[in-house]
Amino acid sequence: MAMLKRFILTNFLVLVIGIPSKAQSNNAPSDFNPHDLKITGYFQFQYQKAQTQGQHSMNGGDFLDHVDERFMVRRGRFKFDRVDQYTNIVFQLDATQDGVSLRDGFIQLRDPKWNIFTLTAGQFTKPFGYILSYSSANREFPERPRTHQLLMPSERDLGAMLGIRIPKLPFLNFEIGYFNGSGMNAKDYDSKKDLSSTLQFNFNELKKNWNLGVGFSYYHGFVRHGTSTTYRNVTNGNLKGFEAVSGVNIVGSFAKRTYYGINLQTDFSWAIGKTTLKTELIAGTQPGVAASPAISPGQANRSFGVQPVADIYNRNFSGIFVWLVQEIPNTQLQWIGSFDSYDPNTYVSGVQIGQAGSNTGAGDIRFNTIGTGFVYYFNKQVKLTAYYDHPINESTTLSTHTKDLRDDVFTLRAQYRF
């Protein structure tokens, strides 16, 4: 709490002092104009301070044992792309202290006759919702919401996607893709493929100084059972939890992975400057495993990148976030505030979690997260972000989660775009 008080005081002083200049938006339009090979990218370096050594975190990964502050290269992206009249090829690398990995590698074809259809094949961001494809270079907040990080870690997958944009209906965009389902840089581990889709409506200048976007998403996938036991919801009297179901026919069968999403974005300019609101709600079914000393609560309900070797728990989940961005007139500052909630198991809650015989555990705990901070745009290439995250877990019967954990994180980040 002392960390939070100090950060709020710092934010207040920055807000009062201000920096005279014109506020600028970092939402630059994508470049689809034909061009020869182009190299672009961005670099993010940050300092973080945690409340507790070795704590779990959704802000760049867990802290190592005996560590409560760290420096890190969060992202070091190098994007190579070339566009001609009907084709586009993209190749993007991420270089950090952990090594170099492939983020994007795909070919995109556009139909030459109607200029309506595009076909994308390779590794790229799945079409689902708004925030998943919102670039980390443009995003005002340091990280995506907990829901998105757990359901679709790394955002990307290997597959193919059909896109539809009708010139006479420029506000409409539809994308549907067919993917391995195992995520970025991962080998497929079963015979099933996953379907991901999004339908987005964007109304620019709906009224003067007012923009609005609304979208709907659907995801349908599978996870192969690697054991002969699975866990399903059950109620025995006043006890709610999981029951174990076993049988030789379970091994090799598939658990369903289904998401439904709706999103909204709006921004408008008025007396106190430009205000932006973004929100997204996702609910559905997510196969996971039981939390353990080796598997953190978040990892227990995360999507699988490899064949799961543990019993699968079938959970109904819900997640929602609200982001608010307020530009401060006559400065290059933005105030940012967020609320993020992820409930990995809507069937049980509170003291029901951890009760004897319920088969529930830390992987079923709901987390609400409140965040606040400031973004300062030094120029078109450089921005600085100061942000404080306060996760709040529900109190349960589990000895490790009878009260809210001390797992706040302060992030100070510098980003350079080129």
Summary of the structure (lengths in Angstrom):
residues: 418
radius of gyration: 22.2
end to end distance: 37.8
largest distance: 69.7
contacts: 1309
relative contact order: 0.16
helix: 8%
strand: 52%
